[in-house]
Amino acid sequence: MKVKSTSSKIKGILLVVATMLLIIAGCSKKTEKTTYQQVKNGVDSRVTYYYQDDKVVKQTTANKITYTSLRANDKNEAKDKIKDEVQKYNDTKGVTDKIAYHDSYLKENVTVDLEKASVNDFLKLTGDSKSADSSSKKKYISLEKSEKLVKKQGFKKVEDGKYKEIPKAELQVKKPLTMKQYNEINVEKDDQGGTTIAELKDKYGKPDSSSTSTYTWYTNYTHSGYLRVTTNDKDKVQNKFLLQPTVENDKFSPEKYNDINDEISEDELIEKLGTPYQVETSSTSGIIYYITKDTTGQRIQDEYAFQVENGKITGKKSTAE
């Protein structure tokens, strides 16, 4: 599937505007308003047109945008992704773009005062100014054409102030799992113990994805980090897996890896080396992975794996060796 660039998606999200026909006409002094809304793919967009006859004199757009829809893991990543577009809007006369960041989403309020903003500059924000009528001495944005456009894009007119909301599940806060939380999930051994899937659902909520015996909970908004368990016919955990590539680890180093011997416990290993990149656990054994990255900080340079049996380190292997 072809994925649109982040820049293109952000343009569509930050300001719901597209090609609008410009016409010449007079306007009355009475200002009225109408609002359209679309809730789709983790984005709630509400566009309000303030108009006099057919002339739009102001447009406001209130967006609630989940970090998942921006492919950002937190507010800092989200801010970095949209900062250029926000700056471009705020640098345009008559346009203001204000952002408030929350745990799992951001709220944006864009105001375009078309009594102050140049219509051509306004249209250029969308990347399309072909609809400008160069022969006209006086240009304005038509409410009729704007309504037809947003309806075509899937927006619905808001009647009696009845808005739709983003589903609560899409606003759920995603947090990395600690090793303490991971270790509290017991794998069944010799028909004894074993955390049930019902207990996991009570603690972590409904899985983000599941099949007959596999359940997955995402631990970040880009879905690159997750907890996954497989269960047996008694709905008890028989294997567990944790991958958290976006969790920072300032403790680990190749030198510390070399200092580790087979005499320490799994808990001691994590105390010395910090949060692992990846962990796999069955009833009797497991593997704990650490990594180093290249100079760009984007690619894995080397992997360092520790074999675990019954809670003790029994071996290690590195791609750097």
C-alpha positions in Angstrom: 0.0 0.0 0.0 1.4 3.4 -0.9 1.6 5.7 2.1 1.3 9.4 1.7 4.2 11.5 3.0 3.9 12.9 6.5 4.1 16.5 5.1 1.2 15.9 2.8 -0.9 14.3 5.6 -0.1 17.2 8.0 -1.1 19.8 5.4 -4.5 18.1 5.1 -4.9 17.8 8.9 -3.7 21.3 10.0 -6.0 23.3 7.8 -9.0 21.9 6.1 -8.9 24.0 3.0 -8.6 23.0 -0.6 -9.2 24.6 -4.0 -12.0 27.2 -3.7 -13.5 29.2 -6.5 -13.2 32.9 -6.2 -16.0 35.1 -7.5 -17.0 38.8 -7.6 -20.0 39.8 -5.6 -21.2 42.2 -3.0 -21.8 41.3 0.6 -24.2 42.2 3.4 -23.3 43.4 6.8 -25.0 40.5 8.7 -22.6 37.8 9.6 -23.8 34.2 10.1 -22.0 30.9 10.6 -22.2 27.3 9.7 -20.0 24.3 10.9 -18.9 21.1 9.3 -17.2 18.1 10.9 -15.3 15.0 10.0 -14.0 12.3 12.4 -11.7 9.9 10.6 -8.5 8.0 11.3 -7.8 9.6 14.7 -8.6 13.1 13.6 -11.6 15.2 14.6 -11.8 18.3 12.4 -14.5 21.0 12.9 -14.6 23.8 10.3 -16.7 26.9 10.9 -17.4 29.4 8.2 -18.5 33.0 9.2 -20.1 34.5 6.2 -22.0 37.5 4.8 -24.3 36.4 2.0 -22.0 34.1 0.0 -18.7 35.8 1.2 -16.7 33.9 3.8 -15.2 36.6 6.1 -13.6 34.2 8.6 -12.9 30.5 8.9 -11.9 28.7 12.1 -10.8 25.1 12.3 -10.7 23.1 15.5 -8.7 19.9 15.3 -8.1 17.1 17.7 -5.3 15.0 16.3 -4.1 11.8 17.9 -0.4 11.1 18.0 -1.0 7.8 16.3 -2.4 9.6 13.2 0.8 11.7 13.1 3.0 8.7 13.7 4.5 10.3 16.7 5.2 8.6 20.0 4.8 11.6 22.2 4.2 15.4 22.2 7.8 16.2 21.5 7.8 14.1 18.3 4.4 15.5 17.3 5.7 19.0 17.8 8.7 18.3 15.7 6.6 16.9 12.9 4.2 19.9 12.6 6.4 22.8 13.6 7.2 23.9 10.1 3.6 23.9 9.0 2.5 25.7 12.1 5.2 28.4 11.6 4.1 28.8 8.0 0.5 29.5 9.0 1.5 31.9 11.8 3.8 33.8 9.3 0.8 34.4 7.1 -1.0 37.7 7.7 -4.5 37.2 9.1 -3.8 33.5 10.1 -3.2 32.2 13.6 -2.4 28.6 14.5 -2.4 27.6 18.2 -1.5 24.2 19.5 -2.0 22.5 22.9 -0.4 19.2 23.6 -2.0 16.4 25.7 -1.0 12.8 26.6 -2.2 11.1 23.5 -3.3 13.9 21.2 -3.0 17.6 20.4 -5.6 20.2 20.0 -5.2 22.8 17.3 -7.2 26.0 16.6 -6.6 27.8 13.3 -8.3 31.1 12.7 -8.2 32.8 9.3 -9.5 36.4 9.2 -10.3 37.0 5.5 -10.7 40.7 6.1 -7.0 40.8 6.9 -5.6 37.8 5.0 -4.8 37.9 1.4 -7.0 35.4 -0.4 -4.1 34.3 -2.6 -1.8 33.7 0.4 -4.6 31.8 2.1 -5.0 29.5 -0.9 -1.3 29.0 -1.2 -1.3 27.4 2.3 -3.0 24.5 0.7 -0.4 24.3 -2.0 -2.9 25.2 -4.7 -3.6 28.7 -6.0 -4.9 27.7 -9.5 -8.4 28.7 -8.7 -7.6 32.4 -8.3 -9.5 34.6 -10.8 -6.7 36.8 -12.2 -9.2 38.9 -14.1 -11.2 39.9 -11.0 -10.5 43.1 -9.3 -12.1 41.9 -6.0 -11.8 38.3 -4.9 -13.4 36.4 -2.0 -14.0 32.9 -0.9 -17.5 31.6 -1.8 -19.5 29.8 1.0 -21.4 27.8 -1.6 -18.2 26.5 -3.2 -16.6 25.9 0.1 -19.6 23.8 1.4 -19.6 21.7 -1.8 -15.9 21.1 -1.4 -15.9 20.0 2.3 -19.0 17.8 1.6 -17.1 16.1 -1.2 -14.2 15.5 1.3 -16.6 13.7 3.6 -17.5 16.4 6.1 -21.0 16.6 7.5 -22.9 19.7 8.5 -23.4 20.0 12.2 -27.0 20.4 13.2 -28.1 21.7 16.7 -24.6 21.5 18.0 -24.5 17.7 17.9 -20.8 16.7 17.3 -19.3 13.3 17.0 -16.2 12.3 19.1 -13.1 10.3 18.4 -13.6 6.8 20.0 -12.2 6.6 23.5 -10.0 3.6 22.5 -8.1 5.8 20.0 -7.4 8.3 22.8 -6.0 5.8 25.2 -2.7 6.7 26.6 0.2 4.4 25.5 3.1 4.0 27.9 6.2 1.7 27.8 6.0 -1.4 30.0 8.4 -1.5 32.9 10.4 -4.8 33.5 8.6 -5.0 36.8 5.2 -5.1 34.9 6.6 -7.6 32.4 7.8 -9.9 35.2 4.5 -9.8 36.9 3.0 -11.6 33.9 3.6 -15.3 34.9 4.1 -18.0 32.3 2.5 -21.3 33.1 5.0 -24.0 34.0 4.3 -27.7 34.6 0.5 -26.9 34.7 1.1 -24.5 37.6 0.6 -20.7 37.8 0.2 -18.7 34.7 -1.5 -15.3 34.3 -4.8 -15.6 32.5 -5.8 -13.5 29.5 -8.8 -12.2 31.6 -6.3 -10.8 34.2 -4.3 -9.1 31.5 -7.4 -7.5 30.0 -8.4 -6.2 33.5 -4.9 -4.6 33.9 -4.1 -3.4 30.4 -7.5 -3.1 28.8 -8.7 -4.7 25.5 -5.9 -5.9 23.3 -5.1 -3.7 20.3 -5.1 -6.9 18.2 -5.8 -10.5 18.8 -6.3 -13.9 17.2 -7.3 -17.3 18.6 -4.4 -17.5 21.1 -2.2 -14.4 20.5 -2.9 -11.0 22.1 -1.0 -7.7 21.5 -1.0 -4.4 23.4 0.9 -1.5 21.8 3.2 0.4 24.2 3.7 3.5 21.9 1.6 5.4 19.3 3.5 4.3 16.2 2.8 0.6 17.1 6.5 -0.2 16.9 6.5 -1.1 20.6 4.3 -3.8 22.0 3.6 -6.6 24.5 2.5 -9.9 22.9 1.5 -13.1 24.7 0.4 -16.5 23.5 -2.0 -18.6 25.6 -2.7 -22.3 25.9 -6.1 -24.0 25.9 -6.7 -22.9 29.4 -6.3 -19.2 28.4 -3.1 -19.0 30.5 0.1 -17.3 29.2 2.6 -19.8 27.8 4.9 -17.3 26.1 5.5 -13.6 26.3 7.3 -11.1 24.2 8.2 -7.4 24.8 9.6 -5.1 22.1 10.2 -1.4 23.0 12.6 0.3 20.4 11.7 3.8 21.5 12.6 3.4 25.1 15.8 5.2 26.0 18.6 3.3 27.8 21.5 5.3 29.1 23.0 2.4 31.2 24.0 -0.1 28.5 27.4 -0.2 26.8 29.5 -2.9 25.1 32.0 -2.6 28.0 29.3 -3.4 30.5 28.2 -6.3 28.3 31.7 -7.8 28.5 31.7 -7.5 32.3 28.6 -9.7 32.7 29.2 -13.3 33.7 27.0 -16.4 34.0 26.6 -16.1 37.7 24.1 -13.3 38.0 20.4 -13.4 38.0 18.0 -11.8 35.4 17.1 -9.1 37.9 20.8 -8.3 38.5 21.4 -8.1 34.8 18.6 -5.5 34.3 19.8 -3.5 37.3 23.3 -3.3 35.7 22.3 -2.7 32.1 18.9 -1.0 32.2 15.7 -1.6 30.2 16.2 -4.1 27.4 15.4 -3.5 23.8 13.6 -6.8 23.5 12.7 -9.7 25.8 11.3 -13.2 25.0 10.2 -15.6 27.7 8.8 -19.1 27.8 8.2 -21.4 30.8 11.9 -22.3 31.4 14.0 -20.0 29.2 14.2 -16.7 27.6 16.4 -14.2 25.7 17.1 -10.6 26.7 18.4 -8.2 24.0 20.3 -4.9 24.1 21.4 -2.9 21.2 23.8 -0.1 20.1 22.9 2.3 17.3 25.0 3.9 14.6 26.1 7.6 14.7 22.8 8.7 13.2 20.9 7.1 16.1 18.4 5.7 13.6 19.8 2.3 12.8 20.8 -0.7 14.9 24.6 -1.2 14.9 25.0 -4.3 17.0 22.8 -6.7 19.1 23.8 -8.2 22.5 21.8 -11.2 23.6 21.7 -13.0 27.0 20.3 -16.5 27.4 18.2 -16.9 30.5 17.2 -20.2 32.2 15.1 -20.4 35.4 15.9 -16.7 36.2 19.7 -17.1 35.7 22.0 -15.9 32.9 23.4 -19.0 31.2 25.1 -17.5 28.2 25.5 -14.5 25.9 26.3 -13.7 22.3 26.9 -10.5 20.3 26.9 -9.5 16.7 29.9 -7.3 17.5 32.1 -10.4 18.4 
